[in-house]
Amino acid sequence: MPHAPSLLRVARRMSSSAAAAEDLVQETLLSAWRGFHQFQPESNIRAWLFRILLNNSYAHGRKLRATPPTTPLVSGSRIVLPVLDDAMEVSRALQSLELDHRTVLLLGVVEGFTCREMAEILNVPIGTIMSRLSRARQAMRTRLTGRSTRVEYAAAGNLAKEI
């Protein structure tokens, strides 16, 4: 249970609601308990738990895509939201990232996993992890500042010169 708060933190960012995140963590811990005989004692238990969390999250996403869309019973109601503060802006920017980029950013920046650990958790090459992390950070910068960085401008300038 010492890793439950970290699992919940990542699950909240990957899920649509707090209740769905709690269900995802509960499902993860139950899966870990059921599959504990498969855990290798010399490996990283935290990474193992996050791999289970991500697998459960992906499976849940597949189930959602398979269900038909629903129509709300109440129509015509308007919800007025107050002006978003910085934390909400960061949260929205994070949610707008592709799932692969959001996952790497959450594991690396928020949870503090190394690139090597993330590669093991996600079962992808370490170069892919570093590339996704770089692109995720750049996408967050762009979304939060509303403009591209000097690096992108320089690349666009070089491209224009070649044409």
Number of C-alpha atoms within 10 A of each C-alpha: 6 7 12 15 11 16 24 19 17 21 25 18 18 21 18 11 12 14 11 16 21 18 15 24 27 16 16 23 19 12 15 18 11 10 11 11 9 8 14 10 9 6 9 13 14 16 17 15 21 22 18 20 24 20 14 17 21 14 11 15 12 11 10 11 9 9 8 7 8 6 7 6 5 6 7 5 6 6 6 6 6 6 8 10 8 10 9 11 14 16 11 16 17 24 15 14 18 12 13 13 21 23 22 25 24 20 21 18 12 12 14 12 18 14 19 14 18 23 18 16 20 18 11 12 13 17 12 12 24 17 13 19 23 15 15 22 19 15 19 21 16 14 18 15 10 9 10 13 12 9 9 12 11 11 11 12 11 11 10 9 8 7 5
